[in-house]
Amino acid sequence: MYKKIIGSFDKNTFDERVFNIATSIGFVITFVSLIINLLNHYPFVFNLIIGLLSLSFLGMYFLSRFRKKSEKLKIPFIIVFSLCNITAWFYTEGIMGSTTGLIIFSIIGSPFLVKKNQKYIFGFIFANTLILILIHWFFPELITPYPNYTARFLDNSAVLLFVLIISAYTMFIFRKLYENEKQIIENQKKELELQKIELADKNGKLIELNQFKEMMTGMVIHDLKNPLSTIIGVSNQNFSEKNMFSIRQSGKQMLNLVLNILDVQRLENAQMSLNKEEISVSVLLKSALEDILILIKEKNIEIEIKGNSQSMVLVDKELIKRVFVNILSNAIKYSDNNAKIELLFEQNSENKEIKVTITDFGQGIAEDKIAKVFDKFSQINSINTSSMRSTGIGLAFCKLVMQAHGSEIGVHSKLGEYTAFGFTLAKANLVLNPLQVFDFAHLKRKKYIFSLNEKEYIQTFLNLLVNFRSYETGKIIPVLQQIDEHFSTNIFEWKQDLENAVYSNNEQNFLELLKV
């Protein structure tokens, strides 16, 4: 009920609700006084004034309650209430009548009603009260006494009763207002706590994003550092065929990294269309192995191919070639020196797909990290490989490419033993072109067999080289530079393998090459 009188807590301000209380009280007091006056036959003029003042209170209440004009009506309210007191003063025996109680009530209630210019309001009420007291003192003939004792009793009793009722009601209203304001404050506290949690969460995400940005920058720099160092180092030497090969290989590594980053974004946004064509698996594999040949030689990795790699498939050759490059690069990175990597090619039972499985026998992947292997920027190294950080973008690229081809890619691994990546390629109906058939026997680790003439030639160098360790580059390279590359093809390849073993500090391969 009180909400309908003073307004709801969510739609009306505190000041509006206080003003609604004041105007409703003013209307009730004047209206009841008018009824009492009519019953006691007070003068017509007095009743008319009280009636007009009652209507004024009612009008101000409606303007405040339904038009929200309370701020503009506060001064008029004080004036109307003062006029009410002045009128009652003259017709209800002045200071001896009920008006005194109303004046005291107005003095007490005005601070709750008007918050601005309170000193002027107090001054107005005080001056008004002082004038009325002086009139009563010096011009008592202007004061009309009560017509009888009953009228005096009823009027004073009514005012006292209304003051008590209104005070109790006001206390009830203010209690409700207090409880509501308290609830609002509690809600605001909860909202602030939620905002605090949200801000902390957003701040945490910003910190993580900044850390990720720094990590990503470091990983990209790391992946670009090695090929750039190779290009710069080789460019300072003579531009031999071997040096040009190293530059090309390093350039391809950097290009592959850049393309992975660009194409992952395009594939995620479905902005890349596939350019499918019928091509031999062996062609794709040959091209991919050529791009990473420098990595294979650095670690003296043996590539073993099992199954039929000569089938025709219908794929986007550039994208699938890079799938081979990324998976093989990963396999080499996490393999030890002189390790072996297997590529297995199988046809499914319906002869419509070629299943490719690439297995390395390196560190393996921890079981709790397998699910994140294909996530963008994930780090899958599980053993102490701080020196092998990378962007983690290559495998994400592989997954998106296979999905674009309507295929899937998966991984099986056992920590410390092996990691096997598998995917399928759609088989083409075209008959295999003989020009697209390649033999990969050369990828197996070569065991050198020298003729007597060759052995006699290299024996002098062998006597020197067996005294060194692979990391003694400054002592070994001058010896190797004395070997005539044109003596025979066998000698030329053996010398190149020795140089690769020295530059990659592959002690095991270095010692094996010296056993002739």
Secondary structure as UniProt FT lines:
FT   HELIX           2..6
FT   TURN            9..11
FT   HELIX           14..39
FT   TURN            40..41
FT   HELIX           44..67
FT   HELIX           70..91
FT   TURN            92..93
FT   HELIX           94..96
FT   HELIX           99..113
FT   HELIX           118..138
FT   HELIX           140..142
FT   HELIX           149..235
FT   HELIX           241..268
FT   TURN            269..270
FT   STRAND          276..280
FT   HELIX           281..291
FT   HELIX           293..299
FT   STRAND          302..307
FT   STRAND          312..316
FT   HELIX           317..333
FT   TURN            337..338
FT   STRAND          340..347
FT   TURN            349..350
FT   STRAND          353..360
FT   HELIX           367..372
FT   TURN            373..374
FT   TURN            376..377
FT   HELIX           386..388
FT   HELIX           393..404
FT   TURN            405..406
FT   STRAND          409..414
FT   TURN            415..417
FT   STRAND          418..427
FT   HELIX           434..436
FT   HELIX           441..443
FT   HELIX           452..465
FT   TURN            466..467
FT   TURN            470..471
FT   HELIX           473..481
FT   TURN            485..486
FT   HELIX           489..503
FT   TURN            504..505
FT   HELIX           507..513
//
